[in-house]
Amino acid sequence: MRILVTMLVCVATAAPAATPSPPAMPQLDASTRILVVAPHPDDESLCCGGLVATARRMGAQVAIVWVTSGGGFRLDAMVVEKTVRPKAADMRALARRRIDEAQYAAQALGVDAGQLFFLGYPDRGVLALLLDHYESPYRSKYTGADAVPWEQALNPGSPYDGANLERDFAQVVERVRPTLVLAPSPYDAHPDHRASGILAMRVLGARGEANRVYFWIVHGGRAWPTPRGLRPELPQTPPPRGLQLPWVPFAVDAPSREAKRVALRMHETQLKVMGRKMMSFVRSTELYSPRPVAASDTRCIEALPCRPEVLTEEEATL
């Protein structure tokens, strides 16, 4: 209950009274410091690749923090590791490959290697850490790990629980000191995404900086984005799960669209099973909201998930 109350306090801070129209995105220049909160490797490119590439061309500092390393996608492991029944070792091997791919994608977007932070917490386990395992041990049913196993991680060996996750995330925020944070909305259908957005709200809210967070959605509904496939000339459409949110379009010019496309191509493991859907995120605009949820829906943060949806293996893993 203490955890849920804390979440509600942060949402109240992050969700001011509704305005007739959303504000414009903060101006990007050499003084801007951006932190992209990616639940899994590839989310950084899907959500924000165009803005990141544009910001780097303008001289802004960009950092990316990956909450998990993506070791919970059985279908992907079946394809990549060429096995019908992936074992824990196969899932760990997949996660290692996805860590490498994330670094290649960040390089394609122009992000400095020193600004990449891997927390290494369990794929498909972030929500459980914040709710049921904030101070009790958690073991991933996919990788078998009960502590951060990756040598590239910020704090290798940290036991899997919500307190350690929050501590590590706060450490990244303190190091980056972002002026703009791009995090997933609690309306996102994937529980890791919802939990990562709540984590960002809690930590930034505790710093009195919740108004620096803008929100995005990747799992926005079964048929979204539409149309499917690489259509970079088209603007992105609002996700069905977030129609109540005030979306601010960010114009992505041709060079940044191409950088985003290249970055997505770096995620080879994901492309093997959902390439067409991934390329649907390369559009002439990206959408961000200054609000995590609609003003009438703050209760959703207390009773997660606020909009339950049964996801297929593919839909639950971007």
PALOVEX-860817 format. One line per 10 residues: number of its first residue (from 1); for each residue x, y, z of N, C-alpha, C. Coordinates in steps of 0.001 Angstrom, whole numbers, padded with zeros to 6 digits. Each point is the difference from the previous one (the first is absolute). Example, Ala and Ser with C-alpha at 12.3 -4.5 7.8 and 13.67 -1.06 7.14 Angstrom:
% residues 2
1> 013190 -005690 007800 -000890 001190 000000 000900 001200 000000; -000350 001050 -000720 000820 001190 000060 -000770 001090 000730 $
% end
This chain:
% residues 318
1> 000825 -001211 000000 -000825 001211 000000 000858 001259 000000; 001133 -000010 000735 000885 001166 000024 000488 000330 -001403; 000294 -001052 -000774 000498 000210 -001348 -001065 000646 -000871; -001243 -000474 000114 -001064 000539 -000830 -000299 001440 000353; 000033 000334 001273 -000225 001384 000405 001071 000894 -000584; 001265 -000474 000031 001081 000783 -000585 -000240 000230 -001478; -000472 -001039 -000702 -000299 000153 -001421 -001039 001071 -000232; -001046 -000014 000805 -001070 000976 -000175 000480 001416 000240; 000857 000186 000979 000533 001331 000278 000769 000517 -001204; 000835 -000885 -000593 000789 000415 -001144 -000870 000307 -001206 $
11> -001061 -000794 -000208 -000891 000269 -001123 -000698 001326 000178; -000403 000300 001233 -000640 001287 000245 000933 001137 -000355; 001292 -000184 000271 000974 001026 -000347 000186 000079 -001500; -000006 -001198 -000668 000298 -000039 -001426 -001201 000361 -000858; -001199 000046 000580 -001198 000209 -000794 -000734 001261 000456; 000437 001180 -000457 -000666 001238 000377 -001370 000110 -000649; -000741 001031 000370 -001344 000196 -000534 000042 000082 -001518; -001035 -000541 -000621 -000049 -000050 -001454 -000007 001407 -000586; 000647 000155 -001149 000023 001265 -000725 -000681 -000197 -001341; -000479 001086 -000631 -000712 -000146 -001266 000822 -000687 -001074 $
21> 001292 000254 -000038 000861 -000637 -000990 001337 -000308 000644; 000645 -001078 -000417 001269 -000376 000614 001102 000993 -000349; 000980 000164 000877 001118 000887 -000322 000873 -000613 -001071; 000794 000824 -000641 000941 -000508 -000984 001100 -000770 000711; 000676 -000839 -000743 001148 -000694 000563 001063 001022 000399; 000739 -000263 001065 001079 000921 000382 000979 000195 -001153; 000539 001189 -000103 000959 000292 -001060 001265 -000814 000204; 000537 -000520 -001091 001221 -000786 000042 001172 000846 -000441; 001013 000069 000851 001222 000723 -000360 001162 -000600 000790; 001136 000648 -000055 001208 -000549 000621 -000095 -000086 001514 $
31> -000956 000711 000599 -000146 -000047 001456 -000951 -001108 000468; -000665 -000669 -000948 -000975 -001032 000342 000695 -001288 000419; -000523 -000616 001055 000480 -001312 000443 -001196 -000950 000042; 000002 -000988 -000869 -001132 -000911 -000168 000334 -001361 000593; -000970 -000580 000700 000114 -001384 000449 -001163 -000788 -000591; 000298 -001013 -000807 -001010 -000896 -000563 -000093 -001229 000905; -001199 -000293 000478 -000236 -001156 000862 -000549 -001125 -000877; 000830 -001022 -000242 -000371 -001103 -000880 -000206 -001269 000827; -001201 -000544 000035 -000203 -001252 000732 000826 -001155 -000555; 000170 -000052 -001345 000747 -001076 -000647 000881 000584 -001104 $
41> 001047 -000703 -000375 000740 000400 -001195 -000907 -000026 -001225; -000062 001055 -000704 -000760 000370 -001202 -001026 001078 000303; -000477 000082 001265 -000979 001042 000330 000574 001399 -000185; 001288 000170 000243 000629 001315 -000140 -000119 000521 -001427; 000083 -000907 -000976 -000107 000380 -001407 -001445 000121 -000442; -000846 -000921 000452 -001410 000021 -000378 -000691 001274 000467; 000182 000323 001247 -000713 001147 000572 000568 001325 -000452; 001314 000093 -000022 000632 001317 000050 001184 000167 -000940; 000209 -000948 -000925 001183 000069 -000844 000114 001287 -000791; -001121 000504 -000511 000044 001238 -000775 000378 001198 000838 $
51> -000607 000118 001175 000332 001115 000890 001455 -000089 000461; 000454 -001208 000324 001377 -000171 000461 000988 000422 -001082; -000215 -000467 -001235 000913 000351 -001086 000003 001505 -000246; -001178 000613 000055 -000096 001452 -000182 000719 000736 001120; -000225 -000430 001226 000632 000647 001150 001516 -000074 -000075; 000523 -001139 -000404 001454 -000138 -000094 000567 000910 -001076; -000710 000162 -001108 000474 000919 -001040 000016 001431 000494; -000860 000319 000977 -000047 001348 000559 000969 000191 001160; 000749 -001041 000313 000987 000114 001057 -000493 -000349 001383; -001241 -000494 000105 -000540 -000372 001309 000670 -001272 000509 $
61> 000042 -000142 001318 000475 -001241 000612 -001171 -000966 000096; 000226 -001246 -000384 -001038 -001022 000091 000571 -001213 000727; -000751 -000499 000981 000342 -001237 000693 -001179 -000954 -000125; 000300 -001282 000023 -001037 -001036 -000066 000200 -000948 001165; -001095 -000316 000708 000055 -001004 001052 -000954 -001131 -000367; 000542 -001225 -000083 -000812 -001182 -000274 -000301 -000693 001323; -001271 -000149 000310 -000402 -000591 001279 000249 -001499 -000005; -000322 -000692 -001102 000273 -001428 -000145 000901 -000191 -001215; 000467 -001236 -000179 000845 -000307 -001161 -000718 -000875 -001012; -001307 -000184 000176 -000794 -000680 -001014 000189 -001497 -000075 $
71> 000207 -000649 001137 000203 -001442 -000002 -001249 -000808 000293; -001184 000528 -000332 -001235 -000700 000318 -000883 -000301 -001197; 000558 -000013 -001198 -000778 -000179 -001231 000273 -001398 -000551; -000828 -000958 000373 000235 -001400 -000381 -000019 -000213 -001506; -000962 000629 -000696 -000083 -000177 -001449 001283 000483 -000669; 000504 001151 000450 001239 000523 -000544 001154 -000964 000265; 000065 -000531 001211 001060 -000949 000332 -000096 -001258 -000855; -001213 -000439 -000282 -000177 -001172 -000856 000602 000233 -001380; -000227 001202 -000527 000499 000322 -001336 001504 000253 000017; 000435 000828 000938 001399 000424 000031 000924 -001125 000444 $
81> -000416 -000717 001046 000833 -001075 000527 -000284 -001349 -000652; -000959 -000013 -000921 -000326 -001208 -000777 -000300 -001196 000915; -000979 000208 000856 -000415 -001069 000908 -001501 000061 000205; -000631 -001165 000076 -001448 -000049 000187 -000371 000345 001436; 000838 -000388 000937 -000273 000244 001412 001171 000749 000628; -000018 001323 -000060 001113 000772 000552 000176 -000244 001499; 001236 -000202 000396 000333 -000139 001411 000492 001333 000528; 000259 000035 001307 000465 001239 000622 001270 000512 -000669; 000896 -000908 -000375 001239 000408 -000661 -000284 000668 -001345; -001011 -000493 -000717 -000378 000611 -001276 -000565 001399 000210 $
91> -000792 000171 001043 -000574 001317 000283 001090 000991 000395; 000977 -000472 000751 001113 000888 000373 000829 000360 -001239; 000187 -000959 -000889 000736 000282 -001235 -000736 001039 -000846; -001323 -000116 -000058 -000793 000989 -000726 000188 001385 000609; -000061 000093 001323 000165 001297 000662 001368 000602 -000297; 001035 -000827 -000017 001341 000526 -000308 000039 000579 -001404; -000637 -000681 -000941 -000034 000519 -001364 -000781 001313 -000061; -001081 000085 000750 -000802 001220 -000035 000731 001178 000644; 000834 -000265 000992 000835 001064 000567 000938 000548 -001068; 000642 -000904 -000747 000895 000447 -001076 -000765 000792 -001048 $
101> -001175 -000488 -000377 -000798 000688 -001006 -000407 001392 000463; -000318 000139 001265 -000378 001306 000537 001150 000989 -000135; 001198 -000465 000232 001157 000887 -000129 000217 000414 -001453; -000181 -000929 -000930 000134 000347 -001417 -001082 001002 -000417; -001222 -000210 000486 -001090 000908 -000344 000264 001399 000554; 000471 000075 001227 000302 001299 000599 001088 000719 -000791; 000984 -000763 -000470 001049 000597 -000818 -000575 000573 -001294; -000940 -000729 -000600 -000632 000485 -001231 -000761 001298 000224; -000503 000187 001220 -000738 001232 000333 000922 001112 000468; 001286 -000302 000129 000964 001023 000386 000209 000157 001485 $
111> -000448 -000965 000804 000120 000097 001453 001375 -000515 000431; 000661 000744 000858 001331 -000363 000466 -000046 -001276 000837; 001024 -000835 -000133 000056 -001263 000733 -000042 000217 001506; 000552 001092 000472 000015 000282 001433 -001344 000415 000566; -001003 000141 -000871 -001332 000407 000431 -001011 -001146 -000112; 000478 -001236 -000007 -000857 -001179 -000104 000031 -000747 001327; -001178 -000249 000566 -000093 -000615 001323 -000931 -001213 -000060; 000532 -001153 000336 -000785 -001231 000056 -000208 -000367 001465; -001270 -000059 000416 -000293 -000361 001391 -000049 -001517 000177; -000500 -000739 -000993 000062 -001455 000024 -001037 -000701 000851 $
121> -001148 000649 000240 -001048 -000631 000797 -000857 -000910 -000887; -000859 -000845 000575 -000607 -001091 -000778 -001056 000446 -001006; 000192 -000423 -001238 -001007 000193 -001036 -001286 -000690 000437; -001131 000721 -000117 -001317 -000451 000429 -000088 -000183 001514; 000863 000697 000731 -000051 -000076 001449 000037 001344 000695; 000020 001095 -000761 000170 001326 000608 -001201 000371 000857; -001186 -000288 -000481 -001192 000331 000778 -000030 -000788 001306; 000388 -001264 -000054 000041 -000814 001221 000988 000577 001009; 001108 000546 -000464 000969 000593 000918 -000594 001209 000717; -000751 000812 -000720 -000561 001208 000612 -001170 -000307 000933 $
131> -000708 -001102 -000248 -001199 -000285 000785 000229 -001081 001055; 000356 -001198 -000418 000049 -001141 000912 001396 -000313 000528; 001017 000509 -000661 001373 -000339 000387 000836 001260 000202; -000604 001008 000624 000756 001228 000228 001139 -000253 000987; -000243 -000832 000994 001031 -000294 000997 000174 -001506 000202; -000463 -000789 -000948 000155 -001454 000092 000594 -000526 -001293; 000713 -001133 000043 000728 -000499 -001175 -000926 -000401 -001145; 000524 000128 -001196 -000718 -000382 -001212 000952 -000782 -000891; -000495 -001059 -000627 000793 -000773 -000955 -000709 -000024 -001346; 000736 000283 -001062 -000577 -000022 -001336 -000290 -001429 -000421 $
141> -001221 -000238 -000469 -000341 -001333 -000485 000547 -000242 -001402; 000573 001028 -000604 000560 -000131 -001342 001505 -000258 000036; 000744 000853 000688 001459 -000152 000037 000480 -000775 001218; -000861 -000167 001000 000403 -000654 001233 000781 000883 000944; 000238 001246 -000377 000803 000904 000827 -000836 000579 001131; 000642 000206 001164 -000646 000704 001109 000775 001256 000383; 000995 000346 -000824 000789 001214 000182 000492 000432 -001377; 000407 001244 -000138 000447 000529 -001293 001207 -000801 -000486; -000119 -000728 -001123 001076 -000894 -000421 000976 000582 -001023; -000258 001216 -000484 000746 000499 -001156 001176 000874 000440 $
151> 001170 -000297 -000556 001184 000781 000365 -000079 001433 -000498; -000817 000253 -001027 -000156 001368 -000514 -000933 000844 000857; -000642 -000613 000984 -001018 000704 000781 000605 001049 000916; -000845 000907 000416 000430 001064 000914 000508 -000581 001308; -000734 -000955 000565 000382 -000626 001264 -000173 -001518 -000099; 000952 -000701 -000633 -000112 -001464 -000118 -000104 -000655 001377; -000835 -001017 000081 -000152 -000730 001250 -001061 000542 000927; -000647 001103 -000362 -001055 000550 000857 -001182 -000968 000038; -000440 -000420 001201 -001144 -000911 000083 -001237 000615 -000639; -000812 -000853 -000603 -001220 000454 -000636 -001044 000340 001056 $
161> -000196 001283 000251 -001150 000481 000768 -000234 001450 -000385; -001174 000508 000347 -000381 001341 -000423 000852 001095 000597; 000457 -000193 001240 000817 001027 000648 001322 000182 -000749; 000625 -001100 -000410 001249 000102 -000751 -000226 000611 -001376; -001099 -000382 -000642 -000331 000586 -001297 -000156 001513 000121; -000752 000438 000987 -000212 001437 000183 001305 000709 000312; 000835 -000626 000828 001302 000598 000330 000862 000162 -001243; 000067 -001039 -000846 000831 000065 -001198 -000522 001042 -000979; -001319 000048 -000160 -000574 000990 -000911 000287 001413 000502; -000152 000216 001294 000282 001326 000574 001460 000369 -000185 $
171> 000881 -000986 000036 001421 000268 -000209 000256 000523 -001410; -000694 -000585 -000980 000133 000472 -001377 -000532 001424 -000132; -001162 000260 000586 -000584 001340 -000082 000946 001033 000628; 000588 -000336 001129 000920 000928 000651 001236 000242 -000855; 000454 -001035 -000685 001190 000162 -000836 -000303 000847 -001237; -001164 -000240 -000616 -000349 000704 -001236 -000539 001398 000277; -000776 000156 001084 -000679 001266 000325 -000778 000517 -001213; -000971 -000781 -000474 -000682 000346 -001249 -000896 001225 000141; -000080 000748 -001085 -000988 001072 -000104 -001269 -000498 -000681; 000088 -001150 -000681 -001139 -000619 -000664 000131 -001514 000127 $
181> -001065 -000640 000498 -000027 -001455 000136 -001119 -000528 -000892; 000298 -001021 -000786 -000983 -000629 -000885 -000258 -001406 000523; -001212 -000244 000511 -000312 -001248 000698 -001331 -000559 -000490; -000215 -001317 000152 -001272 -000589 -000441 -001174 000409 000870; -001146 000153 -000637 -001234 000316 000712 -000551 -001240 000698; -000661 000152 001146 -000699 -001127 000626 -001125 -000566 -000858; -000378 000671 -001086 -000991 -000553 -000913 000594 -001056 -000930; 001317 -000089 -000092 000624 -001000 -000849 -000447 -001390 000444; -000279 -000887 -000955 -000548 -001313 000321 001015 -000935 000658; 001281 000250 -000162 001008 -000905 000549 000275 000353 001461 $
191> -000072 -000976 000923 000217 000310 001414 001378 000556 000308; 001041 -000434 -000721 001327 000586 000216 000004 001482 -000361; -000733 000359 -001032 -000070 001403 -000415 -000752 000824 001042; -001153 -000503 000429 -000755 000725 001018 000849 000214 001248; 000668 -001060 000424 000796 000092 001221 001182 000943 -000176; 000617 -000001 -001165 001138 000892 -000234 -000439 001463 000025; -001194 000278 -000534 -000518 001360 000070 -000278 000431 001421; -000556 -000909 000781 -000271 000312 001404 001300 000208 000763; 000990 -000822 -000298 001315 000164 000629 000560 001392 -000290; -000096 000428 -001253 000493 001331 -000358 -000763 001093 000746 $
201> -001333 -000148 000091 -000798 001003 000717 000375 000058 001470; 000213 -001134 000607 000328 -000035 001428 001325 000690 000268; 001023 -000365 -000773 001332 000546 000252 000058 001480 -000342; -000561 000384 -001143 000013 001415 -000363 -000913 000798 000914; -001120 -000592 000426 -000877 000689 000932 000680 000273 001323; 000784 -000964 000485 000712 000188 001256 001038 001109 -000095; 000472 000277 -001195 000975 001069 -000237 -000690 001336 -000282; -001335 000014 -000038 -000721 001211 -000355 000118 000345 -001469; 000224 -001022 -000846 000241 000226 -001428 -000964 -000788 -000884; -001160 -000336 000524 -000956 -000793 -000774 -000462 000714 -001255 $
211> 000042 001325 -000004 -000442 000738 -001186 001001 -000102 -001152; 001124 -000657 000215 000976 -000193 -001064 -000254 -001266 -000811; -000996 -000790 000411 -000263 -001287 -000646 -001070 000152 -001075; 000310 -000460 -001200 -000975 -000149 -001076 -000149 -001493 -000275; -001201 -000405 -000409 -000323 -001419 -000056 -000289 -000438 -001434; 000281 -001269 -000257 -000223 -000604 -001307 -000634 -001378 000182; -000536 -000540 -001092 -000590 -001342 000013 000535 -000786 -001187; 000402 -001232 000239 000407 -000921 -001066 -001058 -001076 -000209; -000496 -000598 001089 -001077 -000989 -000109 -001327 000745 000117; -000460 000557 -001122 -001140 000895 000042 -001316 -000611 -000427 $
221> -000007 -001271 -000349 -001212 -000652 -000485 000358 -001015 -001066; -000834 -000996 -000190 000350 -001134 -000867 000296 000399 -001436; -000699 000955 -000542 000186 000343 -001414 000885 001227 -000191; 000631 000450 001041 000779 001249 -000069 001478 -000315 000079; 000864 000750 -000688 -000284 001120 -000900 -000575 -000472 -001346; -000786 000866 -000587 -000550 -000271 -001323 000369 001155 -000929; 000223 -000296 -001274 000133 -001338 -000589 001322 -000639 000400; 000068 -001315 -000098 001227 -000706 000346 001026 000144 -001123; 001267 -000066 000411 001090 000054 -000960 000684 001354 000002; 001063 000095 -000760 000808 001214 -000069 -000695 001038 -000872 $
231> -000574 001013 000644 -000677 001104 -000705 000472 001309 000627; 001250 000379 -000206 000578 001146 000707 -000622 001345 -000340; -000758 000055 -001097 -000612 001267 -000387 -001280 000295 000776; -000541 -001001 000704 -001270 000155 000703 000227 000443 001449; -000905 000825 000551 000082 000327 001426 -000482 -001175 000840; 000519 -000083 001224 -000476 -001030 000916 -001404 000358 000490; -000841 -001006 000153 -001355 000222 000501 -000049 -000298 001497; -000876 000661 000761 -000090 -000264 001441 -000357 -001456 000275; 000626 -000625 000985 -000321 -001387 000328 -001389 -000121 000593; -000770 -001022 -000365 -001351 -000163 000546 -000032 -000014 001525 $
241> 001024 -000552 000634 000005 -000054 001462 000262 001370 000630; 000401 000982 -000801 000317 001302 000563 -000772 001139 -000617; -001210 -000270 -000495 -000755 001047 -000683 -000373 001149 000926; -000063 -000258 001309 -000362 001061 000945 001171 000915 000346; 001180 -000346 -000435 001169 000789 000361 000203 001165 -000961; 000567 001101 000480 000321 001133 -000876 001340 -000246 -000692; -000039 -000448 -001243 001226 -000363 -000699 000642 001204 -000671; 001303 000097 000156 000782 001055 -000637 000821 -000645 -001111; -000230 000375 -001261 000806 -000586 -001075 001384 000633 -000060; 001000 -000848 -000163 001362 000477 -000231 000354 -000325 -001440 $
251> 000293 001019 -000797 000305 -000193 -001419 001374 -000643 -000150; 000031 -001095 -000737 001247 -000726 -000240 000400 000225 -001456; 001113 000691 -000218 000414 000291 -001370 000641 -001230 -000638; 000288 000108 -001287 000482 -001157 -000760 001288 -000599 000570; 001018 000806 000363 001215 -000604 000560 -000265 -000758 001299; -000875 000532 000841 -000294 -000685 001259 -000851 -001241 -000212; -000889 000028 -000991 -000764 -001203 -000320 000935 -001105 -000481; 000987 000375 -000802 000935 -001015 -000490 000857 -000541 001141; 000423 000869 000915 000765 -000471 001160 -000831 -000958 000840; -001289 000300 000158 -000883 -000884 000762 -000155 -001341 -000700 $
261> -000161 000018 -001319 -000128 -001248 -000753 001250 -000857 000175; 001157 000618 -000111 001257 -000738 000157 000113 -000558 001416; -000379 000811 000994 000063 -000465 001388 -000888 -001225 000206; -001201 000036 -000556 -000891 -001148 000132 000584 -001233 -000693; 000706 000198 -001102 000620 -001126 -000688 001083 -000662 000850; 000541 000727 000963 001019 -000571 000875 -000576 -001060 000935; -001303 000046 000228 -000649 -000973 000895 -000372 -001243 -000811; 001009 -000720 -000434 -000199 -001116 -000918 -000847 -001113 000616; 000181 -000273 001290 -000774 -001074 000610 -001492 000301 -000059; -000371 001236 000218 -001403 000382 -000027 -000560 000025 -001419 $
271> 000818 000452 -000937 -000449 000084 -001386 -000377 -001361 -000561; 000606 -001042 000520 -000276 -001342 -000509 -001464 -000401 000202; -000651 000570 001002 -001368 -000424 000300 -001030 001125 -000118; 000437 001250 -000058 -000995 001082 -000068 000523 001221 -000745; 000773 -000244 -001046 000625 001103 -000723 -000984 000993 -000584; -001090 -000489 -000597 -000963 000909 -000644 -000653 000924 001021; -000333 -000555 001155 -000596 000834 001037 000993 001044 000494; 001247 -000390 000187 000999 000942 000490 000186 001163 -000969; 000033 -000297 -001284 000196 001063 -000981 -001202 000938 -000072; -001140 -000419 000539 -001174 000870 000031 000189 001199 000926 $
281> 001041 -000023 000804 000271 001122 000898 000875 001069 -000655; 000481 -000266 -001203 000772 001019 -000737 -001003 000855 -000743; -000328 001144 000570 -001007 000894 -000547 000533 001437 -000005; -000748 000889 -000625 000436 001397 -000076 -000215 000739 001313; -000722 -000624 000933 -000157 000567 001340 000129 -001109 001045; 000396 000397 001201 -000100 -000830 001193 -000929 000716 000966; -000703 -000759 000834 -001012 000575 000878 000414 -000135 001461; -000111 001112 000729 000331 000050 001424 -001110 000737 000739; -000221 -000403 001236 -001030 000635 000820 000615 000549 001283; -000363 001221 000387 000482 000527 001279 -000706 -000625 001193 $
291> -001025 -000819 -000245 -000740 -000659 001069 000193 -001508 -000099; 000142 -000697 001122 000126 -001463 -000046 -001317 -000685 -000327; -001104 000521 000571 -001340 -000542 -000215 -000958 001179 -000046; -001236 -000272 -000402 -001018 001047 000002 -000296 000444 001427; -000476 001231 000150 -000250 000561 001334 -000975 -000860 000795; -000921 -000650 -000689 -001012 -000806 000687 000487 -001407 000330; 001225 -000326 -000402 000463 -001381 000103 001171 -000205 000966; 000233 000912 000916 001117 -000202 000918 -000202 -001254 000841; -001228 -000460 000137 -000245 -001246 000731 000680 -001182 -000680; 000269 000138 -001303 000626 -001103 -000719 001370 -000326 000569 $
301> 000687 000997 000530 001332 -000247 000530 -000088 -000813 001278; -001091 000147 000735 -000157 -000750 001241 -000399 -001444 -000279; -000799 -000220 -001029 -000514 -001338 -000291 000548 -000487 -001330; 001304 -000262 -000053 000612 -000465 -001229 -000453 -001419 -000328; -000191 -000386 -001257 000039 000911 -001138 -001306 000771 -000136; 000060 001225 -000447 -001206 000796 -000072 -000839 -000366 -001224; 000645 -000532 -001027 -000745 -000412 -001189 000498 -001371 -000420; -000469 -001057 000666 000518 -001341 -000272 -000202 -000386 -001460; 000959 -000713 -000501 -000097 -000497 -001365 000870 -001239 -000091; -000557 -001061 -000572 000775 -001226 -000171 000845 000158 -001250 $
311> 001331 -000087 000167 000906 000201 -001115 000523 -001336 -000508; 000195 -000059 -001305 000666 -001147 -000571 001480 000066 000350; 000714 -001099 -000253 001441 -000030 000273 000703 001138 -000729; -000358 000231 -001269 000639 001062 -000763 -000352 001362 000554; -001284 000234 000269 -000452 001316 000423 000570 000380 001364; 000341 -000961 000816 000451 000275 001357 001493 000164 000101; 000701 000210 -001092 001457 -000067 000094 000743 001134 -000677; -000623 000883 -000694 000740 001082 -000656 000819 000790 001012 $
% end
